[in-house]
Structures are given as structure tokens and as C-alpha cells.
Amino acid sequence: MADQTQTYADKPWLKSYVSGPFKLPHSMGPYPTDRTAFQDLIDAAELNPNRTYLVFNGKEYTYGEMNEKSNKLANSLIEMGIKKGDRVGLICANSPQFLIADSAVLRCGGVIVPISVIHKGPEILYEAQTAGIETVFVHQIRYEEVMKIKEEAGIKNVIVIPVPQWPGYGDPDMSMIPDDAVIFDDLVEKGENVLPDVEIDPVNDLCILPFTGGTTGRPKATMCTHYAMVANTMQTLWWMLDAIQDRVKGKASAVVCIPMFHIYGYWLCHASASWSLRLLLSDPRDIDTMIDHIKKYRPFMIVGVPTHFNGLLNKKGIPRGNNMWFTAAAPMPIELAEAVEKANGGMPMAEGYGCSEMTGGTHLNICAVSKMTGFLKKMKRGIGLPVPDLECKILDLETGEEVPFGERGELWVRGPQSMLGYWPEKGSGLQKDGWLATGDVVIMDEDGY
């Protein structure tokens, strides 16, 4: 029975901040106000230059290589006229090129606007016009769609990224690309390998401007800062794995099949760089490569959505072992979770929750980590606990009053990872005192789950 004398402001979930026999930090602060979202790649390249950052299409890319290419592309972009505050569109499938373009734009002081690679002309036009995009990176398969709306959207620069496509991952088809097009690889090749001298204020300067459906109306762009991205990495990956970081940091691999243009995939790539993890990357539809990566590299973590885990089950691609199976971005059916756990030998599904407005994650189910320590006291389902330094409350859908623990209501959150607002107005989309009304209906039990 929940203690109804407590309120959400008391954060009763803190008592559940344990991972087996280990206590997890109640706070991960203070969060650095002088650290950019691209600094993790720079640091990893300095500490572990030969450590593999990505495995994609059978090729390995080191932290040193990815950092060098990011510097070179950034300087080429500056020569093209990209400057601090410019919003730059990125329409690209999962690939090393996505991460290089992302880091390069941030080093220029620019803002990444990730656009779904499955978008067609009208969706691209809406997001480009809304965000004021003048430069766009585009996967070769969407080049013609971009060129159709280029003039109406006010796009001045189009940079083509040739990326192998699934299925087959053969050479990119460039037959529709004109000879005078600006090509990603050419810009990387000609740039200077030095970090651009650009002054960035992590607390106020934007890092990423992802579009989200929000709770109502047309898609809105969420203003997420460098500070928010760095804070969320510390609140999520660092906190959740604190008890076993010696096993993970600079050693572990993660299978990544979620789209990198989605905040879930974007968060994971940045968080992984902060601990020099190795990312085993594939197209989101490519279950066979996921299975190959699991067999070959024996990854610590397999990150996906329920559809991926269902696909792995259907192809008998879930081995028994001490892997972490992590899902988010869509509800995880209990029967599917149980089937995964049966196949893997009893490792609980790890689950998380978050949104673009919060620059990634707000809740994590840490039962799987407790199991890895050898001391799981009680198995819990659901999205898990509020992460450190997140304020959380659940409100009655009709009265707007806080509901007792154990009763259904709308989830409201605020924390250091919060967006500044919906583009272009600070505070837009946030309630009084900076609360975000998520629109999602939840129940919190007496343990904070």
C-alpha cells in the first residue's frame, strides 16, 4: 500500500535508487555549463583514438577517424558560409556519415535539424520552412525530393551524402545526381583537421532541433541545448550503469538499429561516445545484420523498439546470456517482454521513456542492471523510475490536481534536460514554472515505478 502522506515533490522513488547491492546516486549534478555536446567525441578520440566507434556495413570506424573527419567537414562548412546559429537539415539513413555531419555542424556553432529519411517533398518543405533551413545534407535517395522544394523552401546549399542502402548495402546509386552537385566526401577531403574556433554557450545555444508531433497540432521543433544533451547523458546512461561502469566504459558494444534521426537514436549515439562505447549499426529494418552483430561481437546492450525484438524472436536471434535488452519509444507488450526473457535465459527487459521535449530520457527501468549485479530483489514492469534530478508529478485528467500514488493520471515532468520551448519562442509548449505536460497517461506505484 502506498504511503499517501507523501507527495510527488518528496520524490519517494529515490528509495528505489539501488542496483542490486549498490546504491545509485540521488543526483548526477552539478551539470557542466561549459561542455558542448560534441566534446565527448573529441575526448574519446584523444583517450582512445584507435578504439572502434562504429561498425557499419562490415567496416570499422575509429574514434580518431570520426573526430578527424568531423573537424575537416566543419571547416569546409565554415568556408561555405555556415555560421553560429544556422539551422542545418540532416536527411540521412543510419551511417557514419550521419554522425560526422552532426558533429561537424555542432562544431560550427550550427544546429542540427534531423529530418526523417522517409519524408517526401511536402514534409521536408514544412520542416525546412518552419526551422529556416538554408543548408541541408541529403541521402542520395531523397535528392530529387529536396530539389523539387529547394526554391520554395529557401534552401541555398544542398550536400549529397552517398550511403549504401539496405537491403544489400551495395554502392550508392548516384545516377540521378548531377556532376556539379556538392558531395559530402569531397567536403571532408578538402577540409583542415583542426577544431574550429567558435564560441558556444552550452546553456543557451541549441544543439538539435528535432520535430515532434507533441500532444496536439502539426509537428513542432523542440529547442534542445548542448547543456540539455550533456545533462541527459549523465542522467541516463551514466546513472543507470553506475554500479557496473567498470565493465562497460571503453569496453562494451551496443547494437543500434533505431533511426539516428529520432531523438532515441540520436541520444544513444551521443551517450555512447561519452563512454567510448562501440556501436554496431544497421538499418532499422535489418534484423539479419542485428543477429550477425550479436553473434560476432557479443554486445553488452541491444537497443531497439518492440518491433525489433519481435523480429529477433521470429528468427531465433536472441541468445542466452548476460546481455541487456533495452526498449523505448513504443509500449512494450508484457507477453513480448516475457518471450524475450524466456529466450535469453531470464534477463529482464530494460525499458525507458522519454520525448524530444526532454532531449531524450526521463524514466528508466533498472531491473536488468540489478540482475547483472546478481542481486535482483523484485522484478518490475513498466517504464521505470524518474531519472535523477527530474521532477515528476501525475495529475488528474479532469481536475488538474495531483492523483494519489497508484492512480491513473497525466505525466508532467521538468528537469535539466528540458527543451527551451518549441521553435522559435522560448517557453512555448511548457506550462507554468517550466513543466512539460507529456499527454501520456501513467500510474506510479509505491516504489516509484
N, C-alpha and C positions, 0 to 999 in steps of 0.2 A: 504493500500500500504506500503510495507516495505521501511525503510529508507536505501537506497543503499549507503549512505555515511559511514555507519558503516561496520566494518569487523567482522569476527568471533572472532578475538582477543579482540574486545570490549565487548564480552560476552553480547549481547543485551538481552539474556534470563534472566538475573538477575532481570530485571523489573517484570518478571512473578513469582518471588520467593515469592508468597503470598499464604496463605491458608485461604480463607475466609477473615476475617478482620485482620488476623495475618500475620506479615512479617516473612518469613523464613530466616535463616542465609545465608549470601552470601558465607561464608566459614565455614567449620567444623574443620579447623586446629587450632593450630598445632596438627598433628597426632603423637601419642606417639611412640617413637623409642625404648622403653624398655618394651613393652607389647606383650606377646605371644598370639597366637590365642586360647589357652586353658585356659587362665586366666579368661575368662568370666564365665566358668563353676565353677571354684574354688570360684570366688567371689559370684556367685549366691548361691552356696552351703553354704557359710558362712552366707550370709544375709538371705536366705530363705531355710534352709535345708529341711523343710517339704513341701515346695511348689512343686506341681507336674510339672515335666519337660515333661514327655511323657505319653500318654495314647496309649497303643498298645495291641490289642487282648484282650480287656476287663480288662487289668491290668494297674495300675498307678505306675509310677517310679518317685521318688522324685529327686530333685537336689542333696540332700545329698547322696542318694543311688548311683546315677550315678557318682558322684565325687569319692566316696569311691571305687567303682569297677574300675574306671579308674586308680586310684593310684595303686591298687592291681595288675591289669593286667600289668601296666607299669613296676613294679618291677619284675614281673615274666618274662617279655620280656627281661629286662636287664640281668637277670640270664641266659637266653637262648643265650645271646651274642649280642642282638640288641644294637647298639650304635648310637651316633650322626651322622647324615648324611645318615644313611641307608634308602634306599627306600623300603617300605613295601607295598605289594599289598593288596587290600581290595576288595574282591568279595563277596558282601553281599546284600541281599534284605533289604528294609526298615525295621528297627527294632531297639530296644535299643542297641543291640549288635554292630551295625554299629557305633553308636556314642561313645560307650565305647572303642571300638578298635581304633577309630580315635583319641580320646583324649589321650589314653594310649600311642600310638605311638609318638604323638607330645611331650608328657612329657619325653620320652626317648631321645628327640632330633631327632627322625626319621622323615621321610617324607612319607605322605600318597599318595599312587598311587591308586585312585579309579578305579575299573575295572567293566564294566557292568556285571551284574549277568546273562544276556542273552548271553554273549560271549561264544563261543565254543573254543576248543583247539587252532586252528590257531591264533585267535585274542588274546587269552591270552598269547600265546607264543611270538607273536610280541611285545606286550606291556611289558611283563616281560623282554625280552631280551633288548629292547630299553632302559628301565629305569634301568636295572641292579638290578632287584628284586631278593633277596635271601630268603626272608621270605614272606609268603602270608597267609592271612586269607581267608578261602573259605567257603561259604554256602554249606551245605551238598549236594545240588543238582548239584554242579559243582566239587565235589571232584574228581570224576573219570576223568573229563576233565583235571584237573590240574595234576593229577598223570601221565597221558599219556605224558605230555610235560615237566614234572618236571626235568628230567635229561638234556634234550636238552636246557632248559631254564636256567639251573644253579641254580635252586631253591633248597635251603638246608632245609628250615623249612616250613612245612605245618600245619596250625592250623585250625581245623574244627569248624565252627560256626553253631550249630544246631538252626535253626529258623523255626517256624511254617510257612507253605505256604498257600497262597490263591489259590483256594477257600477252605474255611473251617477252615483254621488255626489250623489244628489238630497237634498232636505230630509229630515232625520231623521224617522222615523215615531214620533211621541210619543203615539199614540192609546192605548197601554196604560199610560201614565204618569199617575198621579192628579194632580189640581190642587194638592194640598198637598205634593207632592214637592219636595225640595231640589234646585235646579238649579244646575249649575256656573256658568253665565253670570251668574246673579243674585249669587252669592257674589263673583265677580270684580268685578262692577259696584259693589258697596257697600263693598268694602274700601279701606283707606287705602294710598296709594302711598308707603310708607316701609319700609325693611328692618327686620323685627322684631329687637328686642334680645334675642337668645338666645345664651347662651354654649355653644359647641360645641368639644369636644376631638376634632380630626380623627383622632388616632391610636387612640382608644378608642371613639368614638361611631360607631354604624352609620349607613351611608348607604343601603344597599339590602340586602334580604333575599330574594334570588331562590331559588326552589325548583329543585332539580336531582335527576335520578334517581340521581346519584352512581354508584358501582360496584355497589352491592347494595341490596336492600330498597326500601321506599317512598320517594317524593320527600322530600328533606331541604332545609331552608332554610339557605343559606350566609351567614354573618355577614361582610359586606364593609363596611369602614370608609371614611370620607371620604379618609383617608390612602392607602388601597389604590387607590381610584379615581383619585386625582390622580397617584399614582406610576405606575400603569399607562398613563395617558395619555402621560406623559413617556417611558416605556419603549418605547412602541409608535409612535404617530403621530409624536411629536417626533423620536424616534431614526431611524425608517425614512426620513423625508423630510428629515433634517437637511441633506443636500447640496443640496436644491432648495427649501428653505423660502422663499426669496425669491420663487419663482414661485407659491407656494401660500398662504402666510399672508395672510389678509384679502382674498384674490383668488379662490380656487378654489371650485368647486362639486363636490358629490358626490351621485350618485343613490343613494337609500336606499330599499330595498324590503323589507328584513328586518324582522321584527316588533320593535317597540321594547320589548316586554315580555320579549324574550330578551336575555341578557347581551351578545350580539354587537351587537344594535341599540342597546341602552342604552349600551354602551361607545362606540359610534361617535358617538352624539348628544352625549355629554359631551366626547369628544375633539375633535369638530368645533368646539364652542363655544370651546375653548381657543385655537384659531387663527382664529376668526371666519370659518369656512367657511360656505358656503350649501348647505343640504340640500334636495334635490329629492325630496320624499316621496310615496310612493304605497302602496297596499295591496300586500301581498306577492304577491298573485295577479295583479296588474295589469301584465302585460307591455306592453300598448299604451301606458300612460302612461309607463312607463320609456323606451320608444322615443321618445315625444314629447319627454320631458325631454332625452334625449341629442341629438336633432336641434336643439332650440331653444336649449339652454344650453351645449352643447359642454363637458360636465363634465370635470374633471380625473380623477375617480375614479368608477367604477361598482362598487358594493358589493353583493354578493349571495351566494347559495349556488348549487351546481351546477345546480339546477333552473331558476333564473333565466337562467343563461347558455345552457342548452339551449333555453329558451323564446325567447330573443333570436335564437339561431341559426335556429330554425324559422321565425321571422317576418322573417328577414333584417334584424335590428335592430342589428347590430354594424358600425359604420363603421370605415373605415381611419383611423388617426391615432395621436397620442401620448397616448392615454388609458391610465389604469391600471385593469385589470380585476381586482378583488380578491374572493377567495372564502375562506370559512371555514365552520365549524360542521358540515361534512359532507365526506367524502373526495371529492376532485376526480379523476374518471377521466382518465387520460392522454390517451385519444382525444378526450375533450371539450375538454380544455385545448388540444390541438393544433388542433382545429377552430376554437376561438375565436381562436387566434393566427393561423391562416391567414386568417380573415375580417378581422381587424383590421390586417393588414399586417405581422405579425411581432412585436408587443409581447407579451412573456411574461406568462402569468398570474401574478398576485401571489397568494400563498396564506398563510394564517395558521392558527394553532391556539391554543386556549385553553379555558377552562372557567369555570363560575360560581365554583368554589372559589378561582380565582386572579383574580377580579374582571375577567375579560376575557382578554387575550392573554398567551401565554408564548413563542410562536415566530412568526417572520416570514420569508418568502422574499422577499429584496430584489432579485432579479434584474431585475424590472421597473423598479425605480428606477435601477439601473445602466444599463439600456437607455436610459432617459430622459436620462441624462448623456451618452450617445453612446459609452460605453465598457463594454460587457458582455464580459468575458473568457471566461466559461464559463457556459452555461445549466445550471441545476439544477432538478430537480423536487422536490416534497415540501413539507412544512410550513415548512421553512426553519431558521433559526438561533435558538438561545435568545436572548431579548432581553437587554439589558444588566442586570446585577445580579441575574440569575436564576441560581440553582444548579440543575444538572440532572445526572441520572445515569440509567443504564439497567441494570436488574437482571434476572438470570436468573429465569425464572418459577418454577423449582423450588427452586433453592438460595438465592435472595435475594442472591447475590453479583453484583458488577459484571461485566457482559459486556464483552469486548473491542470496540473500535470496529469497526463493520461487521457485528456480530452482533445478532440479534433479542432484545429483552427488554422489560420493562415500564418505562415512563417515570415517573420520580419528579422532582418539582420543588419548589422553595421560593424565596421572594423577597419583596420589599417589598409586592407586590400580593396576597399570600396572605390568605385569609379568616382570621378569628379562630377559626373552627370551625363546626360545624353547630349551629344554634339548638337549645337556648339555652346550651349548655355550651362554654366556651372550650376549644380544643384537640381537641374532638370531631371525628373524621374525619381528623385529622392523625397522622402517625407520630411516632416519637421525634425530637426536635430540630426539629419543625415541618415535616417533609417531607410532601408530598402524593403518595400513590400513585395515579396517574391511572387505572389499569386499562387504559390503551391500550398496545398493543404496537408498538414502533417499531424502526428501525435508524438509527444515526448514522454518516455516512461520515467520511473523514479531514479534510474541510473543516468539519465541524460541522453539515452539513445532515442 
